[in-house]
Each structure stands twice: as structure tokens, then as C-alpha cells.
Amino acid sequence: MLNNIGLPGILLIAIVVLVLFGRGKISSLMGEVGKGITSFKKGISEGQKEDDEDPSELARDVTPETDKDKA
């Protein structure tokens, strides 16, 4: 059903959305979408940097301290 929308159908949908929500609401929504994309890309690049780091530097002992260790 949605395979044959075409350019006129997309333009009609865009005009209806513009009339319903207004230019200001749509521009603020697109701004939020842009911030989300930027944040996603930043997270991906930070994840790649963490993967490139030496894992032995990040490893640490997380075993809980017992009474025997304190004495």
C-alpha cells in the first residue's frame, strides 16, 4: 500500500503536517532530532575510543574486602 505514494503524496503529507503543527513546532522538533543525532554520534565515537584503550589500564580489583583482609 505504501509502496506507491510518490512525490505528490509525500508533498501532501508534508503540507498537512505543516498546517496541523505549525512551522515553530516542527522547527523545534527538528532541532531536538538534530541534538539527538549529535549525541548519538558522540556516544559512538566515545565508545570506539574506549575500545581502542588498553584494557589492562581499565581493569581493577573489585572483590569486596573481608575481615581477613583487614587484619
C-alpha positions in Angstrom: 0.0 0.0 0.0 2.8 2.5 0.9 4.9 1.4 -2.0 3.4 3.8 -4.5 3.0 7.0 -2.5 5.2 9.0 -4.8 6.3 12.6 -4.7 2.8 14.2 -4.8 1.7 12.0 -1.8 4.8 13.0 0.2 4.2 16.7 -0.5 0.6 16.4 0.5 1.5 14.7 3.8 4.2 17.4 4.4 1.6 20.2 3.8 -0.9 18.6 6.2 1.7 18.2 8.9 2.8 21.8 8.5 -0.8 23.0 8.7 -1.6 20.9 11.8 1.5 21.6 13.8 2.8 24.9 12.5 6.2 26.0 11.5 7.5 26.7 15.0 6.6 23.3 16.4 8.2 21.5 13.5 11.4 23.5 13.7 11.8 22.9 17.4 11.1 19.2 16.8 13.8 19.0 14.1 16.2 20.8 16.4 15.6 18.1 19.0 16.2 15.4 16.4 19.4 17.1 15.4 20.6 17.2 19.1 19.7 13.5 19.4 21.7 12.6 16.3 24.7 14.6 17.6 24.5 13.0 20.9 24.3 9.5 19.3 27.4 10.2 17.2 29.3 11.5 20.2 28.4 8.3 22.1 29.6 6.1 19.3 32.9 7.9 19.0 33.5 7.7 22.8 32.7 4.0 22.7 35.2 3.5 19.9 37.8 5.4 21.9 37.2 3.1 24.9 37.6 0.1 22.8 40.9 1.4 21.5 42.3 1.9 25.0 44.4 -0.8 26.7 42.0 -2.9 28.8 44.7 -3.6 31.4 44.6 0.1 32.3 40.9 -0.1 32.9 40.9 -3.3 34.9 40.8 -3.1 38.6 40.2 -5.4 41.5 36.5 -5.1 42.6 36.4 -8.0 45.1 34.8 -7.0 48.4 37.1 -6.6 51.4 36.7 -9.3 54.0 37.6 -9.3 57.7 40.6 -11.4 56.9 41.9 -8.8 54.5 41.5 -6.0 57.1 43.6 -7.7 59.7 
